[in-house]
Amino acid sequence: MLRTEQLSLARQIDLVFKELQEELSGLTSGTVFVQIRNNVIGKFGIRHNPLAGRSGSFAAEQEGLTAGQQSSFRVMALESLKYKKRWTHGEISYEFAVRQGMVVVDATLESNYNMANLMIRYPRSNHGDVSDQSFG
């Protein structure tokens, strides 16, 4: 059986878009996010842009992303992975909207680091590598 950690990040992104296909087909804007830990996607989903309410009710969007727009979105998401450098923990957010029939995507790559991990890798020494003096 193939486990998630054995899949490339690009293949995992492919699976995310396959899973979100039905939901994306009902949206014209929002943010797709993937949370990454050890280069494995854990939590992912869509943050919907606010629903517009009028006269006491919310109207659902008429149509969402077409199959072609979803394919274009997926290609851009995969392309954004080229800009992920060195980090293994973080989040990638893809803000999307349909403009003049095309899907427009802004990708935000967020790296996360843990100070506790640094303390293990760089133990405190008396050799002055890192100053213990307070700043200010």
Secondary structure, DSSP 8 states (H G I E B T S, - for coil): ---GGGS-HHHHHHHHHHHHHHHHTT-SEEEEEEEEETTEEEEEEEEE----EETTEE---S----HHHHHHHHHHHHHHGGG--S--SEEEEEEEEEETTEEEEEEEEEE---HHHHHHHS---SSSSS--S---
